[in-house]
Amino acid sequence: MDLRYSSAAERFRREIRRWLEQSVPARWRHPRFWIDRDGSEESLELRRRWEKDRFDNGFAGVDWPVEFGGRGADHEIRAVHDEEMARARAPIGPFLGLTYLGTALLGPTLLRYGTDVQKRTILPRILSGDTIWCQGFSEPESGSDLAGLSTSARRDGDVLVVSGQKTWTSLARHADAMFALVRTDPKAERRRGITFLLIDLTLPGVQVRPIRQMSGSHEFGEEFFDEVRVPVDGNVVGRIDDGWAVARYLLSVERNASPISQYVEFAHELDDVIAAARNTRKDGRPAIEHPRIRARIARCRADLELLRVRGYHTISRTARGQDLGADASVTKLLWSQTRLAIADLGADVLGADGQLSSDGGHLGWRHLHVRGQRIAGGTAQIQRTIIARDLLGLPR
């Protein structure tokens, strides 16, 4: 197996690396820069300007069709793009990327299920950052049990009247619109009668509230819909009552969104832990000299390399036009548990006192923050069930 990139991909790497060196200031790369500005107008404005600059320079949606604002590149170029963005610690990904949910989840879904009008009107605004999207799947009584959602959408002429609540919504406080699952036929079987709907969050009857996490972040929010009238035309993706098929595709994309960039990002995080282990003393010697700490570092490094290989596997399958299906659950389980192991290791290296210090505070914050990311795209229990049922053929 040849894991080297092509000469064209390496030329693109040099191009995007030069741009990133100019567009990502050194201070942005410090682990605490964005943490200390979480929720501020300064953070929002910096990231908005950066997303626009990224789009103007041709580095947004590199693998999307040119007619929708992309670059029309192949999946190999996309992998190099993701690697270099993560290497430069650019403000991308589910925590910092204002366009992340649009580019990583909604965009690919519209490219498959959207109408020509939806593609022409929505996709370019995703890439430019003119419309920021959030995802409305989880509800207070249906998180992992997505098919148990109860937010209703009653047909009234040419509109759907939406009532209910969504929660644990990333980017909710900054979002202009939401892609959501709503129940349009309450009498249908659980996975039927569900519609994939695009909702303008500025419509009358929408209320958004931030959720403060134990890390102090306001990354998530909850949304309340009180008889919100959403036009059917242009806002239903796929067919009414058949949104489950659209949602399954989106979830497979979410669970396997970018293992290459995750590999680089998590490697940065492990490097931070290793640096802390060299500078933190335990029992009279540097923490990194303790055999148990070294063994856990080695295990994390090995899992990261496995994640990198999974990334190449994903690129190959996607390039051949193959659906990832249940295979995406393997990658999701791997990346979420690897990141959790790195965060836990960092907390154990610092100890209780170290987590409160200014030098190690970002590791303490990360240890708390990644707890919420374990459930993104479905919990570990959900992923194991999918793997057992769909890949291993085990009985229910």
C-alpha positions in Angstrom: 0.0 0.0 0.0 1.4 3.4 -1.0 0.4 6.0 1.6 2.3 8.9 -0.1 0.5 11.9 -1.6 0.6 12.7 -5.3 2.8 15.6 -6.6 -0.3 17.6 -7.2 -1.4 17.2 -3.5 2.1 18.2 -2.3 2.0 21.4 -4.5 -1.4 22.2 -2.9 0.2 21.6 0.5 2.9 24.2 -0.2 0.2 26.6 -1.4 -2.1 26.3 1.6 0.8 26.3 4.0 2.0 29.6 2.7 -1.5 31.1 3.1 -1.9 29.7 6.6 1.4 31.1 7.7 0.1 34.6 6.8 -3.5 34.2 7.9 -3.2 32.4 11.3 -1.3 34.7 13.8 1.1 33.1 16.2 -1.0 34.1 19.2 -4.0 32.1 17.8 -1.9 29.0 18.1 -1.5 29.2 21.9 -3.8 26.6 23.5 -5.5 29.2 25.7 -6.1 32.0 23.1 -9.6 30.9 22.1 -10.4 29.4 25.5 -9.9 32.8 27.2 -12.1 34.5 24.6 -14.9 31.9 24.6 -18.2 33.6 24.0 -16.7 37.1 23.3 -17.6 39.4 20.5 -13.9 39.6 19.7 -13.7 35.8 19.2 -16.8 35.8 16.9 -15.6 38.7 14.8 -12.1 37.3 14.4 -13.4 34.0 13.2 -16.0 35.6 10.9 -13.3 37.6 9.1 -11.0 34.5 8.9 -13.8 32.4 7.3 -14.4 35.1 4.8 -10.7 35.4 4.0 -10.5 31.6 3.7 -13.4 31.6 1.2 -12.0 34.5 -0.8 -8.6 32.8 -1.2 -10.2 29.5 -2.4 -9.5 27.3 0.7 -13.1 26.7 1.7 -14.9 23.6 0.5 -11.9 22.6 -1.6 -13.7 19.3 -2.7 -17.0 21.0 -3.4 -18.1 21.7 -7.1 -16.8 25.0 -8.4 -20.4 26.1 -9.3 -21.3 26.1 -5.6 -18.2 28.0 -4.4 -15.8 25.2 -4.0 -12.5 24.3 -5.7 -13.6 21.1 -7.4 -10.6 19.2 -6.0 -10.4 15.5 -5.2 -10.5 13.8 -1.8 -6.7 13.7 -1.6 -6.5 17.5 -1.8 -9.2 17.6 0.9 -7.1 15.4 3.1 -4.1 17.7 2.7 -6.3 20.7 3.4 -7.5 19.1 6.6 -3.9 18.1 7.7 -2.6 21.6 7.1 -5.5 23.4 8.8 -5.0 21.3 11.9 -1.2 21.6 11.8 -1.5 25.4 11.8 -4.1 25.3 14.6 -6.5 27.3 12.5 -9.9 28.0 14.0 -11.8 25.1 12.4 -13.6 22.0 13.8 -16.7 21.7 15.9 -15.5 24.0 18.7 -14.1 26.9 16.8 -15.2 26.6 13.2 -18.2 28.9 12.5 -18.8 27.1 9.2 -18.0 23.6 10.5 -21.5 22.3 10.7 -22.4 23.7 7.4 -19.3 22.5 5.5 -18.8 19.2 7.3 -22.5 18.0 7.6 -25.1 20.0 5.8 -23.1 20.7 2.7 -22.4 17.1 1.8 -26.0 16.2 2.6 -27.4 18.9 0.3 -25.0 17.7 -2.4 -26.6 14.3 -2.2 -30.3 15.1 -1.4 -30.8 18.8 -2.0 -32.6 20.3 -5.0 -30.8 22.4 -7.6 -32.2 25.5 -6.1 -31.1 24.6 -2.6 -27.6 23.8 -3.8 -27.3 27.1 -5.7 -28.7 29.3 -2.9 -27.4 27.6 0.3 -24.0 26.1 -0.5 -22.1 29.3 -1.5 -23.4 31.1 1.7 -22.2 28.2 3.8 -18.6 28.4 2.5 -18.5 32.2 2.7 -19.8 32.2 6.3 -22.7 34.4 5.3 -25.0 31.9 6.9 -24.0 30.0 10.0 -25.8 26.7 10.6 -26.4 24.6 13.7 -27.8 21.1 14.0 -31.2 20.4 15.6 -31.3 16.7 16.3 -31.1 16.1 20.1 -34.1 16.8 22.3 -34.6 16.6 26.1 -36.2 13.2 25.9 -34.4 11.8 22.8 -30.7 12.1 22.6 -29.2 8.7 21.6 -32.7 7.6 20.8 -33.0 9.9 17.8 -36.1 8.2 16.4 -37.9 9.1 19.6 -37.9 12.9 18.8 -41.1 14.7 19.5 -40.7 18.2 18.0 -43.7 18.5 15.7 -44.2 20.1 12.3 -47.9 20.4 11.4 -48.8 21.1 7.7 -50.8 24.3 7.2 -51.1 25.0 3.6 -47.7 25.9 2.2 -45.9 26.1 5.6 -44.9 23.6 8.4 -45.8 24.9 11.9 -43.0 23.8 14.2 -43.4 23.3 18.0 -41.0 21.7 20.4 -37.5 21.9 21.8 -34.0 21.0 20.7 -31.0 20.9 23.0 -27.2 20.3 23.2 -26.9 22.3 19.9 -23.4 23.4 18.9 -23.1 27.0 17.6 -26.7 27.7 18.6 -25.9 31.2 19.9 -24.1 32.2 16.7 -26.3 30.4 14.2 -28.6 32.0 11.6 -30.3 28.8 10.7 -30.8 25.2 11.8 -31.1 21.9 9.9 -33.4 19.8 12.0 -35.4 16.7 12.3 -39.1 17.2 13.0 -42.1 14.8 13.2 -44.6 15.5 10.5 -46.7 12.4 10.9 -47.2 11.5 14.6 -49.2 8.3 13.7 -46.4 6.8 11.6 -43.9 4.2 12.8 -41.0 5.7 14.8 -38.5 6.1 11.9 -41.2 7.2 9.4 -43.1 10.4 9.5 -39.9 12.4 10.2 -38.8 15.3 7.9 -35.4 16.9 7.5 -36.2 20.6 7.7 -34.2 23.9 7.3 -35.3 26.5 9.8 -34.5 30.2 9.8 -33.8 31.0 13.5 -34.8 34.6 13.1 -38.5 33.6 12.5 -41.1 34.7 15.1 -41.5 32.0 17.8 -37.9 30.9 18.0 -36.0 31.4 21.3 -32.3 30.4 21.8 -30.7 30.0 25.2 -27.0 29.1 25.9 -26.1 26.1 28.0 -23.0 26.6 30.2 -20.8 23.5 30.5 -18.7 22.5 33.4 -15.6 23.7 31.4 -17.2 27.2 31.4 -17.8 27.1 27.7 -21.1 28.1 26.1 -20.6 26.0 23.0 -24.0 24.4 23.3 -27.5 25.9 23.4 -31.1 24.9 23.6 -33.9 26.2 21.3 -37.6 26.5 21.8 -40.1 26.6 18.9 -43.5 28.1 19.6 -45.7 27.7 16.5 -42.9 28.7 14.1 -44.1 28.9 10.5 -41.5 27.5 8.1 -42.3 27.6 4.4 -42.2 24.2 2.8 -40.8 25.4 -0.5 -37.0 25.4 -0.3 -36.7 24.2 3.3 -37.5 20.4 3.1 -34.5 18.3 2.2 -35.6 15.1 0.5 -39.2 14.2 0.9 -41.7 15.0 3.6 -42.0 12.1 6.1 -38.8 10.5 4.7 -36.2 12.5 6.6 -34.8 9.4 8.4 -32.9 8.4 5.2 -31.4 11.9 5.0 -30.4 11.9 8.7 -28.7 8.5 8.4 -26.5 9.7 5.6 -25.7 12.9 7.6 -24.8 10.9 10.7 -22.4 8.7 8.7 -20.7 11.8 7.4 -20.6 13.3 11.0 -19.1 10.2 12.5 -16.3 10.1 9.9 -16.1 13.8 9.1 -12.3 14.2 9.0 -10.1 11.6 10.7 -7.0 13.1 9.1 -7.5 16.5 10.6 -8.5 14.8 13.9 -5.3 12.9 13.8 -3.2 16.1 13.5 -5.3 18.0 16.1 -5.2 15.2 18.7 -1.4 14.8 18.1 -1.0 18.4 19.0 -3.0 17.7 22.2 -0.8 14.7 23.0 2.3 16.8 22.5 0.9 19.3 25.0 0.4 16.5 27.5 4.0 15.2 26.9 5.4 18.7 27.5 3.4 18.9 30.7 4.7 15.5 31.8 8.3 16.7 31.3 7.7 19.8 33.4 5.5 18.3 36.1 7.1 16.4 39.0 5.5 13.4 40.7 7.1 11.6 43.6 10.3 13.6 43.2 10.9 13.1 39.5 9.4 14.3 36.2 6.0 12.6 35.5 7.2 11.4 32.1 9.7 9.1 33.9 6.9 7.1 35.5 6.4 3.8 33.7 2.6 4.0 33.8 2.6 7.5 32.3 5.0 6.4 29.5 2.8 3.4 28.8 -0.3 5.5 28.5 1.5 8.0 26.2 2.6 5.0 24.0 -1.0 3.7 23.8 -2.3 7.1 22.8 0.3 7.5 20.1 -0.5 4.0 18.8 -4.2 4.8 18.7 -3.4 8.1 16.9 -1.6 6.2 14.2 -4.5 3.9 13.8 -6.8 6.9 13.4 -4.4 8.2 10.7 -4.7 4.9 8.8 -8.5 5.0 9.2 -8.3 8.4 7.6 -6.5 7.0 4.5 -9.1 4.2 4.4 -11.9 6.7 4.4 -10.2 8.7 1.6 -9.9 5.6 -0.5 -13.5 4.5 -0.1 -14.9 8.0 -0.7 -12.8 8.4 -3.8 -14.3 5.2 -5.1 -17.8 6.5 -4.5 -18.6 4.1 -1.7 -20.9 4.9 1.2 -19.2 4.6 4.6 -22.3 3.3 6.2 -21.8 1.5 9.5 -18.0 1.6 9.0 -18.1 5.2 10.0 -19.1 4.1 13.5 -15.7 2.4 13.9 -13.9 5.7 13.2 -16.2 7.6 15.5 -15.6 5.2 18.3 -11.9 5.4 17.8 -11.5 9.1 17.6 -13.8 9.9 20.5 -12.1 7.4 22.8 -8.6 8.4 21.8 -9.3 12.0 22.5 -10.8 11.2 25.8 -7.8 9.0 26.7 -5.4 11.9 25.9 -7.5 14.4 27.9 -7.6 12.0 30.9 -3.9 11.5 30.7 -3.3 15.2 30.8 -5.5 15.6 33.9 -3.6 12.8 35.6 -0.2 14.3 34.8 -1.2 17.6 36.2 -3.0 16.4 39.3 -5.6 18.4 41.1 -3.4 21.4 41.8 -1.9 21.6 38.3 -5.3 21.8 36.7 -6.0 25.1 38.4 -2.7 26.7 37.4 -2.3 29.2 34.5 0.4 27.0 32.9 -1.7 23.9 32.7 -5.1 25.4 32.6 -5.8 24.4 29.0 -5.3 20.8 29.8 -7.7 21.0 32.7 -10.2 22.8 30.5 -9.8 20.2 27.7 -10.3 17.3 30.2 -13.7 18.8 31.1 -14.6 19.9 27.6 -14.2 16.6 25.7 -16.8 15.0 27.9 -19.5 16.6 25.8 -17.9 15.6 22.5 -18.2 11.9 23.4 -21.9 12.0 22.5 -21.5 13.9 19.2 -22.8 11.8 16.4 -24.0 9.2 18.9 -22.7 7.7 22.1 -20.1 4.9 22.3 -23.0 2.5 23.2 -24.8 3.5 20.0 -21.6 3.0 17.9 -21.0 -0.4 19.4 -24.5 -1.5 18.7 -24.2 -0.4 15.0 -20.9 -2.2 14.6 -22.2 -5.4 16.2 -25.4 -5.4 14.2 -24.4 -4.1 10.8 -20.7 -5.1 10.5 -20.4 -8.2 12.7 -23.9 -9.6 12.1 -24.5 -10.3 15.7 -28.0 -10.9 16.9 -29.9 -8.2 18.7 
